[in-house]
């Protein structure tokens, strides 16, 4: 169980770190959203433009906290 919680913490940190890196990268917001949408589509996750923008806003709010 301890190993599982360590793995979950590591993966959670990796996701937050990747999101922060993407959000604070020196690219325009449009390019960043497009890259995020492409990455999600490659994994079989399809979101509308509005859903994608909401997701990005939620991630940004969590990173800022």
C-alpha positions as CSV (number, residue, x, y, z in Angstrom):
1,X,0.0,0.0,0.0
2,X,2.8,2.4,0.8
3,X,4.3,1.9,-2.6
4,X,1.0,2.6,-4.3
5,X,0.6,5.9,-2.4
6,X,4.2,6.9,-3.4
7,X,3.4,6.1,-7.0
8,X,0.2,8.1,-6.9
9,X,1.9,11.0,-5.3
10,X,4.7,10.9,-8.0
11,X,2.2,10.7,-10.8
12,X,0.1,13.5,-9.4
13,X,3.2,15.7,-9.1
14,X,4.2,14.9,-12.6
15,X,0.8,15.9,-13.9
16,X,0.8,19.2,-12.0
17,X,4.4,19.9,-13.1
18,X,3.6,19.2,-16.7
19,X,0.5,21.4,-16.5
20,X,2.5,24.2,-15.0
21,X,5.1,23.9,-17.6
22,X,2.6,24.0,-20.4
23,X,0.7,26.9,-18.9
24,X,3.7,29.1,-18.3
25,X,5.5,28.2,-21.5
26,X,6.4,31.2,-23.7
27,X,3.8,30.4,-26.4
28,X,0.4,32.0,-27.1
29,X,-2.6,30.6,-25.3
30,X,-4.1,29.5,-28.6
31,X,-1.0,27.4,-29.5
32,X,-0.9,25.9,-26.0
33,X,-4.6,25.0,-26.0
34,X,-4.1,23.4,-29.4
35,X,-1.2,21.3,-28.2
36,X,-3.2,20.2,-25.2
37,X,-6.2,19.3,-27.3
38,X,-3.9,17.3,-29.7
39,X,-2.3,15.4,-26.8
40,X,-5.7,14.5,-25.4
41,X,-7.1,13.4,-28.7
42,X,-4.1,11.1,-29.2
43,X,-5.1,9.4,-26.0
44,X,-8.7,9.1,-27.1
45,X,-10.1,12.0,-25.1
46,X,-12.3,14.3,-27.1
47,X,-13.3,17.7,-25.8
48,X,-15.1,20.6,-27.4
49,X,-13.3,23.9,-27.6
50,X,-15.4,25.2,-24.6
51,X,-14.6,22.1,-22.5
52,X,-10.9,22.5,-23.4
53,X,-10.8,26.1,-22.3
54,X,-12.6,25.2,-19.1
55,X,-10.1,22.5,-18.4
56,X,-7.2,24.8,-19.0
57,X,-8.7,27.4,-16.7
58,X,-9.2,24.9,-13.9
59,X,-5.6,23.6,-14.2
60,X,-4.3,27.2,-14.2
61,X,-6.4,28.0,-11.1
62,X,-5.0,25.0,-9.3
63,X,-1.4,25.8,-10.2
64,X,-1.8,29.3,-9.0
65,X,-3.0,28.1,-5.6
